[in-house]
Amino acid sequence: MNISIASYSFHGMFNQQEIDLFGYLESLKYRYHVNGADIWNIMLASYDEEYLRKIKKHMDQKEIHLANLCVDGAHVWEQEPELREKNYQHALTNLRAAEVLEAQTVRIDMGGHDLDMSDEQFEYTVKRYKEYAHRAEEGGYRVGPENHWGTSRVPENIKKLVEAVDSPAFGILLHLENWDVDKENGDRLCAQYAFHTHFAAWVLPRYEEKINHLIDAGYKGHFSVEHHSGKNEYVEAEWQLANIRRILTHLTNKAN
């Protein structure tokens, strides 16, 4: 089963200095028996290559692979050119980290605080993602935004962007039921573009429906637990994980 747990699921513990990235990897291996990591870049203590290779060594020792590097602070569009350049440089730093860690996918947000995109925003966003996708294709991974906040929470914007970038290395991290427009259909419409997913707790009553939509769309990526409350995180993540495992097991048995 392609299952992962987002390290953001433990952001409450991380903020209280009760867990670090190495503790997260230990938890994946020995608490949850999951081999797919989904690392939130804020948990990286450094971008120094020696540190990144130390993380990779620990992952290899535990037979854990990096399903996704989830990048904050590098979103493509900001109105101010200086902020766009700052974010661009941070994106390049994180793409290098993803390559050292051998990530399968990388999430870099679109940015934009409004639901509508200006022509300037769209053209700049396409340009940057074309650059990132070209690098990702050469590196053997995939890159793209998450329907996370602002402009990305409109399915039509996602469709328009994917068609304009037009690269096999480009797609989206589909955050289920995280839309501001066309909330009932957004997941179904954008499942075809997904290279990774985040399953929040509020979606749990519809996990089976969402998983079936993804499978019907030909999805081959990870089903990733993301918990948000910042409380009781070990148990809450386990609860979500158990539901995903149960559904995937039933589907596998049914297929056989």
N, C-alpha and C positions, 0 to 999 in steps of 0.2 A: 504493500500500500504506500502511495506517495503522500505521507502525512508529515507535517511540520508544526512547530509551535513558535509563534513570534516571540522574540525576547521582550518585546514591548508588553507582553502579558504580565511581566514581572516588574513593571516600571515603578510601582509603589515600593516594592522591596529595594529596588535599585536606588530610588531617591532617598531611602532611609539607610543606605549603605549596608543592606542585609544580603545583597547578592551582587556579583559582578559577572563578567562575560564567561569566565572560567567556571563559576558556579552554575551558570545557566547550562553550559555544555554538560557538566556533570549531571544536572537534573534531566536533561534530555536522555542521556544514556542510561542512568541507573534508576531514576524515579519514573520516567514515562516510557522508556524503551522505544524511543523515537530516534531515527537517524537523519532526519531533515531539520537543519537549523534555518532560522529565519531571523537574521540579526538586524536589530535596530542600530543604526550607526552611532547614536548618542551613547551607546554602551561601549563603544570603542574607546579605550583609554588613550590611544595615540594612533597616528597614521604612520609612525615610524615603521620601516619595513621589517626590522628585527622583531618588533612586537607583533606585527601581522603574521610573520612566519611562525612565531611561537603559538599563536592561535591556531594556525593551519596544522601545526604539528599535533596539538591537542585534539583537534578534530580528526585527524588521520588515525591517531592512536585509538580513538573511540569509534572509528568507522562511521563518522558523521560527515555529511556533505552540506554545503551551503546552498540551500534551495533559493534563498533570496537575501540580498542586502537591501534593507529598507532605509532610504536616505532622507533625512530631514536637513533643512538649511541649504539646499542646493536647487530649489525650484526654479524653473526656467524664466518665468516672466515676473518682472517688477517694473513699475512705471519709471523708476529712476535708473538711468544707465549705469551709475556706479554700483547700485545693488545688483543689477543683472550681471555685471562683470564679477563681482564678489561671489555670487552664487555659481557662476560658471566655473570659476577656479575651484570652488569647493566640490562641484560635480566631478571635475577632472581628478581631484584627489581621491574621491570615493570610487570612481571607476578603476583607478589604479589599485585601490584596496580590494575591490571586487575581483580583480584579475589575480592578485596575490593569493586571495582566499579561494579562488576557483569557483566563484558564484555562478549558479545557473541562470539567475535573473537579477536585475537591479531595478529598483523603483526610484525614480527621480520625478517629483511632482511637476505639474504644469505651471503652477502659480496662477496669478490673476485672481483678484478678490471679487470680481463681478461674474455673473453667469454668462454674459455676452462677451465675445472676443472682438476687439477692434482688428482691422486689417493689419496694423503694425504688430500687434501681439501675435496674431496667427502666423504671420510670415516669419517673425523671429523665432517663435516656438517650433515651427516646422524645420527651420534651418538648424537649430540646436539639436533637435531629436534626430535629424538625418545624420548629423555628425556623430552623435552618440551611438546610433544604430550601426553605422559603418564600422565604428571601433568594436562594438559588441559582436558583429558578425565575424570580424577577423579574429576576435578572442574566443568565439564559441559560446557566447551567452546571449541573453536577450535583455532589452532595456525598454523602459517606458513609464508612464505615469500611473498613479492610482486615482480612482474616483474618490478623492480624499477630502478636498475642500475647494471652494471657489469655482473657477471655470470648469474644472474636471467633473463636477457633479451634475453635468447635463449629458445624457447619452449621445445626443446629436453632435456635441463638441468632440466626444471621443471618436465617433465614427468619422467625422470630417478630418480629424488629426491622423488617425490610422491610415486612411486612404491617401492623404497627402504625403506622409512620410514614406509609405509604400516600401517597407523592408521586411524580410522574413525575420529579422532580429528585433523587430519592434512590436510591442503589444502593450497590455495593461495588467496591472495588479488589480483584480476585481475585488473591491471591498463590498461585500454583499449588502444590499438594501441601504446604500449610502448615496442616495440621489436627492437632488432638490427639484428635479423636473422628471416627469414620467416615472414616478417611483414604483408603480406596479409592474412596469415592463422593462426597466433599465437593466436588471440582471440578465434577463433572457435575451435582450437585444445585444448586449455587449459580451456575452459568454464566449462568442466566437473569437474575440480579440484577447482573451485572458491567457497569460502565461503563469500566473500565480493567483492565489486567492487569500482573503482574510475572512474567516467565519467568526463574527462577533456573537456574544451571548444572546443579544436580543433577536437574532435570526433563528435561534435554536428550534422553535416549533416548526420551522420550514426547512430545516437542514436537508431532509430527504428530497424535497422538491428542488432545492437549489443544486444538490449534487446530481440529480437526474438531468437538470437543464445543462449542466456543464458536460456531463458525459455525452448527452445527445449532440452537443456542439463540437465533440471531438477533443475535449480538454484532456491534456496529458500531464499537467503540472501537479503541484502539491495542494492538498487540502490543509490549510494552515489555520490553527487555532489562534485567535487574537482576543485576549481578555482586556477589558478597559477599566474596571472599577477601582483598581489599585488596592483592593482589600481581599484577604483570604485567597491570594493568587495561586498558591500551589493547588488548592482544592478546586477552585473555580476552573482553572485550566484543565485539570483532570476530568472534571464533569463534562466540559465541552468536547474534550478529546474522546472520551468514552462514547459519546453520541455519534461522532463522525466514524469511529472505528466500527461501531455496531452497524451503522447503515451500510458502510462499504463492505463489511463482511456478509451482510444479507444479500447485497447486490451480487457479490462474487459467487456466493452459493447458488443464487437463483440462476446466474448465467451458466453455471456448471450442471 
